[in-house]
Amino acid sequence: MTVGGVDTEFVARTFGWTTVAIGVLVCLGYGLWRFLGLALGAATTAFTPRAPGTPDPRIDPYPGPEPVQPAYWARQMWIDAMAAVRAAAHTVWYLLVYHWLDEIVRGRLLRGRGGSSGVRAGNAFARLVLRLIAPATALAALLSALLASALLLAVAVAFAAQLLLVAGVALAGVTGGRSAERLWKLARGIRMKCPYPGCYRPFPLAVHVCPGCGAAHRELRPGRFGALRHVCRCGRALPTTALAGRRKLALRCPHCDKELPAAVGTTRVVHLPLIGGTSSGKTMLMAAMLEGLRSWSHDCALTVEFASIADRREANTLARQLEASGWALKTQGGQPRALMLLIGRGRGPLKRRRLLYLYDPMGESLRDAATTRLQQYLAHADGVVLVADVLAALNVRRALHGRDGSLAVEARPADLGPVDTYAAFTGELQGLGGRRGRLGVAVVVTKRDVLDRLSSLPRPQGPVDAWLDEIGLGELVRILHHDFAARRYWAVSARAATGAGALVSEQRRAAEPVLWLLSRTGLRFGGQPAAAREPRLPRMPRPRRRTDTAAPDRSSL
């Protein structure tokens, strides 16, 4: 089409191609890189602190009960990534709409002003040229925004893949850390349970106390708060696994919030309740066991330590009572606190240990099903020490004559005989734990010093199970043979093993039931006498005969 001799179509086509060429050149030579540079710079600021050395306002305090922030990869990394994407997108949009199209094209070029300086051109021709290049500048801005957005999207996809890889590696570390610790605990038979009355509850993880500020960490394990360590609110880094050093931190029960020994999370716990009637000699036997364990530690690869200061204090108080009066005070209270001992074998890194929980309940708490059901520690028992005071059995008392009756009274017999004592709690033991058929029972006949002085009864110098049958308690042996997986029998004088002038041989005899029950958990000791043999089923009663031979200084085998 020609107007006034001018081909307007050719002019329009030329102007269009010129605009496109200028727009592409400006885009590739300047606009694209300007958009990319400013967008990437804005995205980078999302990962840098606003004011170094001060709290970052972008990080919201964790509202949960744990006194730590979630790990960076678990939460903040994704928040920062989204902030970076928003910052880059906002920068591209701002540059295109407000800076290039509004400010440069509409506010400057179309008004005859310089695009960069904003100064008005001095003549009409220059102003016309500026107005003519305005469409090319707008096209350059649009092309730069589109190409920059495409490239930024590719960068975002690649960055997201890297973040997913980081999160995957972190999750693999969490899974590996938890699995390694779980397998380690499974291999060592570690199951954590509270030793305190009114609790006795199991728990998968103890509460760890920060040594810096005393904050309680209930989730100190590999997880969303960190794979290798958690950073407490006070700034101290805490290891998340026992293998990494978590075992050095103070522990508390997550249920009752009472202090636990440090070995709870790293050592297998063995629960041994002492079962017997009132005045059967349980407390004195426990004191004799402590002395015997110490004595054995001098001659074999056995180590004995108190698990806490409270345990040492309790044992020392009991020892002073026995030295002062020769008798232990009657056990008081409803549920017993476990006396905790660390029993080990060997030295160095190959040392094997058990955390022994010894329970000394008062006899009244095991008289009937209702009170026995409250003794929740029985559900965790790894064995039973049955304290048998045969002088409390009616058929044994009836067999005494002459001065023997007075000697039996002076020995303060229990309120219930061994058979009645066992019958009162055995059903609830099975009901609470359901493992009675897999447990071992160590039967300890107490007050041997008195039994050796009785002329009406044979002395317990041979196999104790046969001796029990001989004095009329064969029913107890048969019941225990039926109910438990393994049985051993001892006769011990706790008075001779405690207090002033204690006999080392009797102390060691008193400790043998504990060592045998520990051996059933895999902790065997060299240098100790052989454990008592498997008992035979009682035979028909045979005529009783008196012997004046003193009891041998060994366990009844």
Residue pairs with C-beta under 8 A, 6 or more apart in sequence:
1 7
1 8
1 9
2 8
15 132
18 136
19 135
19 136
19 139
20 136
20 139
21 136
22 133
22 136
22 137
22 139
22 140
23 135
23 136
23 137
23 138
23 139
23 140
23 143
24 140
24 143
25 140
26 136
26 137
26 140
26 144
27 139
27 140
27 143
27 144
27 147
30 140
31 100
31 140
31 141
31 143
31 144
32 143
32 144
32 147
32 148
34 95
34 144
35 91
35 92
35 95
35 96
35 144
35 145
35 147
35 148
36 148
36 151
36 152
38 91
38 95
39 87
39 88
39 89
39 91
39 92
39 95
39 148
39 152
40 88
40 152
40 155
41 91
42 87
42 88
42 90
42 91
43 84
43 85
43 87
43 88
44 84
45 87
46 80
46 81
46 83
46 84
46 87
47 80
47 84
49 56
50 56
50 57
50 58
58 79
58 80
58 83
59 69
59 76
61 69
62 68
62 69
62 70
65 218
66 217
66 218
66 219
66 225
67 210
67 213
67 215
67 216
67 217
67 232
67 233
68 217
68 225
68 226
68 230
68 231
68 232
68 233
69 75
69 76
69 225
69 231
70 76
70 224
70 225
71 170
71 224
71 225
71 226
71 227
73 166
73 167
73 170
74 167
74 170
74 224
74 225
75 224
77 163
77 166
77 167
78 163
81 159
81 160
81 163
85 156
88 152
88 156
89 149
89 152
92 145
92 148
92 149
92 152
93 145
95 141
95 145
96 141
96 142
96 144
96 145
100 137
100 138
100 140
100 141
100 144
101 138
101 141
104 115
104 137
104 141
105 134
105 137
105 138
105 141
107 113
107 118
108 114
108 115
108 118
108 130
109 115
109 130
109 131
109 133
109 134
109 137
110 131
110 134
111 120
112 120
112 121
112 126
112 127
112 128
112 130
112 131
113 119
113 120
113 121
113 130
114 121
114 130
115 130
115 137
120 127
121 127
121 129
121 130
170 227
173 222
173 227
173 228
174 222
174 223
174 227
175 222
176 222
177 221
177 222
177 227
177 228
177 240
177 241
178 221
178 222
178 223
180 241
180 243
181 221
181 222
181 241
181 242
181 243
184 190
184 242
184 243
185 191
188 267
188 268
189 268
189 521
189 522
190 265
190 266
190 267
190 268
190 269
191 202
191 268
191 269
191 380
192 202
192 203
192 204
192 205
192 206
192 264
192 265
192 269
193 200
193 201
193 202
193 203
193 269
193 271
193 357
193 380
194 200
194 201
194 202
194 203
194 253
194 255
194 256
194 258
194 260
195 260
195 337
195 338
195 340
195 357
195 377
196 253
196 256
196 258
196 337
196 338
197 333
197 334
197 335
197 336
197 337
198 256
198 335
199 253
199 255
199 256
199 258
200 335
200 376
200 377
200 379
200 380
201 253
201 255
201 256
201 376
202 380
203 253
203 254
203 255
205 218
205 219
205 220
205 221
205 254
205 265
206 251
206 252
206 253
206 254
206 260
206 264
206 265
207 216
207 217
207 218
207 251
207 252
207 253
207 254
207 257
208 216
208 217
208 220
208 238
208 246
208 249
208 250
208 251
209 215
209 216
209 217
209 249
209 250
209 251
209 252
210 216
210 217
210 232
210 234
210 236
210 238
210 249
211 236
211 249
211 250
212 232
212 234
212 235
212 236
213 232
213 233
213 234
213 236
215 232
215 233
215 234
216 252
217 230
217 232
217 238
218 254
219 225
219 230
220 230
220 238
220 240
220 246
220 249
221 240
221 241
222 228
222 240
222 241
223 240
226 240
227 240
228 239
228 240
228 244
229 237
229 238
229 239
229 240
229 244
230 237
230 238
230 240
231 237
231 238
232 238
238 246
238 249
239 245
239 246
240 246
242 265
242 266
246 265
247 262
247 265
247 266
248 262
249 262
250 259
250 262
251 259
251 260
251 261
251 262
251 264
251 265
252 258
252 259
252 260
253 260
259 308
261 307
261 308
261 311
261 340
261 342
261 355
263 307
263 342
263 353
263 355
264 355
267 342
267 353
267 354
267 355
268 353
268 354
268 355
268 521
269 354
269 355
269 356
269 357
269 380
270 354
270 355
270 356
270 357
270 382
270 383
270 517
270 518
270 521
271 338
271 357
271 359
271 377
271 380
271 381
271 382
271 383
272 356
272 357
272 358
272 359
272 381
272 382
272 383
272 384
272 385
272 514
272 517
273 359
273 361
273 375
273 377
273 378
273 381
273 384
273 385
274 282
274 285
274 286
274 358
274 359
274 360
274 361
274 385
274 387
275 282
275 361
275 366
275 384
275 385
275 386
275 387
275 421
275 422
275 425
276 282
276 363
276 386
276 387
276 388
276 389
276 414
276 421
276 446
277 363
277 366
277 389
277 392
277 414
277 415
277 416
277 417
277 420
277 421
278 330
278 362
278 363
278 364
278 414
278 415
278 416
279 330
279 363
279 389
279 412
279 413
279 414
279 415
280 363
280 387
280 388
280 389
280 392
280 414
280 421
280 446
281 387
281 389
281 414
281 446
281 447
281 494
282 331
282 360
282 363
282 387
283 318
283 328
283 329
283 330
283 331
283 360
284 322
284 327
284 328
284 446
284 494
284 495
284 498
285 385
285 387
285 444
285 446
285 492
285 494
285 510
286 318
286 339
286 358
286 360
287 315
287 318
287 319
287 322
287 328
287 494
287 497
287 498
288 492
288 494
288 497
288 498
288 506
288 507
288 510
288 511
289 358
289 510
289 511
289 513
289 514
290 315
290 319
290 341
291 497
291 498
291 502
291 507
291 510
291 511
292 497
292 507
292 508
292 509
292 510
292 511
292 512
292 514
293 302
293 304
293 341
293 343
293 511
293 514
293 515
294 304
294 507
295 504
295 507
295 508
295 511
296 302
296 508
296 511
296 515
296 525
296 527
296 528
297 303
297 304
299 527
300 525
300 526
300 527
300 528
301 345
301 346
301 347
301 525
301 526
301 527
302 343
302 344
302 345
302 515
302 525
302 527
302 528
303 342
303 343
303 344
303 345
303 351
303 353
304 341
304 342
304 343
304 344
305 341
305 342
305 344
306 312
306 315
306 340
306 341
306 342
307 340
307 341
307 342
307 355
308 340
311 339
311 340
311 341
314 339
315 339
318 328
319 498
321 327
321 328
321 329
322 328
322 498
322 499
323 499
323 500
326 495
326 499
330 362
331 360
331 361
331 362
331 363
332 362
333 362
334 362
334 365
334 374
335 361
335 365
335 374
335 375
335 376
335 377
336 359
336 360
336 361
336 362
336 377
338 357
338 358
338 359
338 377
339 357
339 358
339 359
339 360
340 355
340 356
340 357
340 358
341 355
341 356
341 358
342 353
342 354
342 355
342 356
343 353
343 354
343 355
343 356
343 518
343 523
344 351
344 352
344 353
344 354
345 351
345 352
345 353
345 523
345 524
345 525
346 352
352 522
352 523
353 523
354 518
354 521
354 523
356 514
356 518
357 377
358 514
359 377
361 375
363 414
363 415
363 416
363 421
364 371
365 371
365 372
365 374
365 375
366 372
366 375
366 421
366 424
366 425
367 416
367 424
368 424
369 427
369 428
372 378
372 424
372 425
372 428
372 429
373 428
373 431
373 432
375 425
375 428
375 432
376 432
378 425
378 428
378 429
378 432
378 433
379 432
379 433
380 433
381 429
381 433
381 435
381 439
382 439
382 517
382 520
382 521
383 439
383 440
383 441
383 442
383 517
383 520
384 429
384 439
384 440
384 441
384 442
384 484
385 441
385 442
385 444
385 513
385 514
385 517
386 418
386 421
386 422
386 441
386 442
386 443
386 444
386 480
387 444
387 446
388 418
388 421
388 443
388 444
388 445
388 446
388 468
388 473
388 476
389 413
389 414
389 417
389 418
389 445
389 446
389 447
390 396
390 417
390 418
390 445
390 451
390 468
390 471
390 473
391 397
391 408
391 411
391 413
391 414
391 447
391 450
391 451
392 413
392 414
392 415
392 416
392 417
392 418
393 417
393 418
393 419
393 472
393 473
394 417
395 472
395 473
396 417
396 457
396 471
396 472
396 473
397 405
397 408
397 413
399 456
399 457
399 471
399 472
400 408
400 454
400 456
400 457
401 456
402 455
402 456
404 454
404 455
404 456
404 457
407 450
407 453
407 454
408 450
408 454
410 450
411 447
411 450
414 421
416 424
418 473
418 476
419 473
419 475
419 476
419 479
422 476
422 479
422 480
426 436
426 479
426 483
429 436
430 436
436 483
436 484
437 483
437 484
437 485
438 485
439 484
439 485
439 486
440 484
440 485
440 486
440 487
440 488
440 516
440 517
440 520
441 480
441 483
441 484
441 486
441 487
441 488
442 488
442 489
442 490
442 513
442 514
442 516
442 517
443 464
443 465
443 476
443 480
443 487
443 488
443 489
443 490
444 489
444 490
444 491
444 492
444 510
444 513
445 451
445 460
445 464
445 468
445 489
445 490
445 491
445 492
446 492
446 493
446 494
447 493
447 494
447 495
448 460
448 491
448 492
448 493
448 496
448 551
449 493
449 495
449 496
451 457
451 459
451 460
451 491
452 459
452 460
452 493
452 550
452 551
455 546
457 471
457 544
458 467
458 470
458 471
458 544
458 545
458 546
458 547
459 547
459 549
459 551
460 467
460 491
460 551
460 556
461 467
461 547
461 549
461 550
461 551
461 552
461 556
462 556
463 489
463 532
463 533
463 535
463 536
463 556
463 557
464 489
464 490
464 491
464 532
464 556
465 477
465 487
465 489
465 535
465 536
465 538
466 535
466 536
466 538
466 539
467 491
467 556
468 474
468 476
468 477
468 489
468 538
469 477
469 538
469 539
469 541
470 541
470 542
470 544
471 544
472 541
474 538
474 541
477 487
477 535
477 537
477 538
478 537
478 538
480 487
481 487
481 535
481 537
486 520
486 534
487 534
487 535
488 513
488 516
488 531
488 532
488 535
489 532
489 535
489 556
490 509
490 510
490 512
490 513
490 532
490 555
490 556
491 551
491 556
492 506
492 509
492 510
493 506
494 510
496 502
496 503
496 506
497 503
497 506
497 507
497 509
497 510
498 507
505 553
505 554
506 553
508 528
508 529
509 553
509 554
509 555
512 528
512 529
512 531
512 532
512 555
515 525
515 528
515 531
516 531
516 532
518 525
519 525
519 531
529 554
529 555
530 557
531 555
532 555
532 556
532 557
533 557
